[in-house]
Amino acid sequence: MLDEVQSHGASVLALSPQVPAESQATVEKNGVTFRLLSDPGNAVAKKFRLVFSLPDDLREAYVELGIDLAVVNGDGSWELPIPATYVIGQDGVVKAMHADGDYVPRMEPKDILAALG
């Protein structure tokens, strides 16, 4: 739906605590065509109180899957941001938002488009 969002004059960007090289690998692997910005140490996500630390059992599961967040994020932490979507108007006002501690539910595309007007 990137084309539809852009047809409203809007831009899409993502924010990730990954080091730039890891983010670039994500861009290339997934064919991402929008901006992916780096948030070292989850600094921005922490300001929005959208960060959690993985418990030991999940850390072990990640390592078994070959994912070492301490390396991927480049800060030694095992923290992740809670997925969140913000629709921000040209006036800087948040028109809609969604954040959920369960990483599966996301803002519905129809709701994003509705917020764009």
C-alpha positions as CSV (number, residue, x, y, z in Angstrom):
1,M,0.0,0.0,0.0
2,L,3.0,2.2,-0.2
3,D,1.8,3.7,-3.5
4,E,-1.6,4.5,-1.9
5,V,0.0,6.3,1.0
6,Q,2.3,8.3,-1.2
7,S,-0.7,9.2,-3.4
8,H,-1.9,11.2,-0.4
9,G,1.4,13.1,-0.3
10,A,2.6,11.1,2.7
11,S,5.9,9.4,3.3
12,V,6.6,6.2,5.1
13,L,9.6,5.7,7.3
14,A,10.7,3.0,9.8
15,L,12.9,3.3,12.8
16,S,15.0,0.5,14.0
17,P,17.6,0.0,16.8
18,Q,19.7,-2.1,14.4
19,V,23.1,-0.8,13.5
20,P,23.1,0.7,9.9
21,A,24.8,-2.4,8.3
22,E,22.1,-4.7,9.7
23,S,19.3,-2.3,8.6
24,Q,20.9,-2.2,5.1
25,A,20.8,-6.0,5.0
26,T,17.1,-5.9,6.0
27,V,16.5,-3.4,3.2
28,E,18.2,-5.6,0.6
29,K,16.7,-8.8,1.8
30,N,13.2,-7.5,1.8
31,G,13.3,-5.0,-1.0
32,V,12.3,-2.2,1.2
33,T,11.7,1.0,-0.8
34,F,10.9,3.4,2.1
35,R,13.4,5.1,4.5
36,L,14.7,2.9,7.3
37,L,16.3,5.1,10.0
38,S,18.6,4.0,12.7
39,D,17.6,4.5,16.4
40,P,20.8,3.7,18.3
41,G,20.1,2.4,21.8
42,N,16.4,2.7,21.1
43,A,16.8,6.4,22.1
44,V,13.6,7.6,20.3
45,A,11.6,4.5,21.2
46,K,12.5,5.0,24.9
47,K,11.2,8.6,24.7
48,F,7.8,7.1,23.6
49,R,8.1,4.4,26.2
50,L,8.0,1.7,23.5
51,V,10.9,-0.5,24.6
52,F,11.1,-3.8,26.4
53,S,13.9,-6.1,27.4
54,L,13.8,-9.7,26.3
55,P,13.6,-12.2,29.2
56,D,16.3,-14.8,29.4
57,D,14.2,-17.6,27.8
58,L,13.5,-15.5,24.8
59,R,17.2,-14.5,24.6
60,E,18.1,-18.1,24.4
61,A,15.5,-18.8,21.7
62,Y,16.8,-15.9,19.6
63,V,20.4,-17.1,19.9
64,E,19.2,-20.6,18.8
65,L,17.7,-18.9,15.8
66,G,21.0,-17.2,15.1
67,I,19.8,-13.8,16.2
68,D,22.1,-12.0,18.7
69,L,20.3,-8.7,19.4
70,A,23.2,-7.5,21.4
71,V,25.3,-7.6,18.2
72,V,22.5,-6.6,15.8
73,N,21.6,-3.5,17.8
74,G,25.3,-2.8,18.5
75,D,24.7,-1.7,22.1
76,G,25.0,-5.0,24.0
77,S,21.4,-4.8,25.1
78,W,18.6,-7.2,24.5
79,E,16.0,-4.6,24.0
80,L,13.4,-4.3,21.3
81,P,10.9,-1.5,20.5
82,I,7.2,-2.3,20.6
83,P,5.9,-2.0,17.0
84,A,4.1,1.3,16.7
85,T,2.5,3.2,13.8
86,Y,2.0,7.0,13.9
87,V,0.2,8.9,11.2
88,I,1.5,12.5,11.6
89,G,-0.1,15.4,9.7
90,Q,1.8,18.1,7.9
91,D,1.0,20.3,10.9
92,G,2.9,17.9,13.2
93,V,-0.2,16.7,14.9
94,V,-0.6,12.9,15.4
95,K,-3.7,12.0,13.4
96,A,-3.7,8.3,14.4
97,M,-1.5,5.8,16.2
98,H,-1.3,2.2,17.2
99,A,1.0,0.4,19.6
100,D,0.5,-3.0,21.2
101,G,2.8,-5.0,23.5
102,D,1.8,-8.1,21.4
103,Y,3.9,-7.6,18.2
104,V,1.4,-9.3,16.0
105,P,-1.5,-6.8,15.8
106,R,-0.7,-3.9,13.7
107,M,-2.6,-0.8,12.5
108,E,-4.9,-1.8,9.7
109,P,-4.0,-0.3,6.3
110,K,-7.5,1.1,5.9
111,D,-7.1,3.0,9.2
112,I,-3.8,4.5,8.0
113,L,-5.5,5.6,4.8
114,A,-8.5,7.0,6.6
115,A,-6.2,9.0,8.9
116,L,-4.5,10.5,5.8
117,G,-7.8,11.7,4.7
